[in-house]
């Protein structure tokens, strides 16, 4: 599948415009994520770009490397160490690592997108989709004016696809504004959840929808974020 590189680049430009006038005081203020300032969100978005660029650079050479050699502890330590940057420093580092990621993707051919990466035991194309989710979801977390109803329709539909596994088997999800329906598993029909596609995506992502989804009874509880699939045997 051809990944949405152009759409992610547009998300990057939207993010850059969003933080262009950010002050040091605003960076230090709380984000929508518990325990994280806006600086933490920016630090994560910046290092996420660096990490995906690292995976891409190695994948294009036919090499598999870990996104973080030290696992989630290394990821968290980097975020904590860089969250306190000034607004200008955040903008500069975000721009630099975003440019590095886009440059790596620009060298990928159609064949390269199927090269394996360690991220979610997937391929290089999957990292583009992941960056798409990261950029738009965390722009909402920054609480600088972007809301889920600003998300592109195709990004929202992709997010529903990706996050559907958080729902109990049998759940049906209907996006009335775009005429789409998703089903969880092959079991008998269960709860039907209805909303616009962007509100469904926001709810499944654990963010606040503009118009909350509805169900005949109560909404089903969301399970954990979808785990990585089992590693494919590429031998």
C-alpha positions, 0 to 999 in steps of 0.5 A, spaced: 500 500 500 502 506 498 503 510 504 500 517 505 507 521 505 504 527 502 498 528 507 503 527 513 508 532 510 501 537 510 500 535 517 507 537 519 506 544 516 500 544 520 504 543 526 509 548 524 504 553 523 500 551 530 507 552 534 510 558 530 507 563 535 508 559 541 511 562 547 516 559 553 510 560 558 505 556 553 510 551 552 511 550 560 503 550 561 499 543 561 497 539 555 491 535 555 495 529 557 495 528 564 502 529 567 505 532 560 506 539 559 506 542 552 513 541 552 512 534 553 508 533 547 513 537 543 519 533 545 515 527 543 513 529 536 520 531 535 523 525 537 518 520 534 520 524 527 527 522 529 526 515 531 522 514 524 527 517 520 532 512 524 528 506 522 527 509 515 535 510 514 536 503 516 531 500 512 533 503 506 540 499 507 536 493 508 538 493 516 533 492 522 534 496 528 530 498 534 527 504 534 529 505 541 535 501 543 533 502 551 526 501 549 520 505 552 525 507 558 529 510 553 523 514 549 521 516 556 528 519 558 528 523 552 522 526 553 523 528 560 530 531 558 528 535 552 521 537 554 524 543 558 526 546 552 525 554 550 519 555 545 524 557 540 529 550 541 522 546 540 521 549 534 528 548 531 529 541 533 522 539 531 523 542 524 530 539 523 528 532 525 521 533 521 526 535 515 530 529 516 524 524 516 521 527 510 528 527 506 529 519 508 522 518 505 523 522 499 529 517 497 524 511 498 521 507 492 515 503 491 519 497 493 522 500 499 515 501 502 515 494 504 521 493 507 521 491 514 522 495 520 522 493 528 516 498 529 510 494 531 513 488 527 511 492 520 514 495 514 516 502 512 509 504 510 506 503 516 511 508 520 508 513 515 501 511 517 503 512 524 506 518 524 500 521 520 496 519 527 501 521 531 501 528 528 494 529 528 492 526 535 498 530 538 496 537 535 489 536 539 493 534 545 497 541 545 490 545 546 492 550 541 486 550 537 486 544 533 480 539 534 478 532 532 473 536 527 479 539 524 482 532 522 482 530 515 477 525 513 481 519 511 486 520 517 480 519 521 477 513 517 484 510 518 484 511 525 478 508 526 481 502 522 487 502 526 483 503 533 478 498 532 481 492 536 480 497 542 472 495 542 469 488 544 468 483 539 461 484 536 461 491 536 459 495 530 461 502 529 457 507 524 460 513 521 453 516 518 457 522 515 461 518 510 456 512 510 461 507 513 461 501 518 466 497 521 465 490 525 469 488 530 471 480 529 466 475 526 461 474 532 454 475 533 452 483 533 453 487 539 453 494 541 452 499 535 456 505 536 454 511 531 457 518 530 461 522 525 467 519 523 472 524 526 468 523 533 469 516 532 476 516 531 477 521 537 473 517 542 477 511 540 483 514 541 481 516 548 480 524 546 474 528 547 470 528 541 466 534 539 460 530 538 460 524 543 458 517 539 452 514 541 449 507 543 442 504 544 445 503 551 452 505 554 458 506 550 462 499 550 469 500 554 475 501 550 481 496 551 488 498 551 491 500 545 492 495 539 498 491 540 503 490 535 502 484 531 506 477 531 513 478 527 512 475 521 517 470 519 521 473 513 526 467 512 
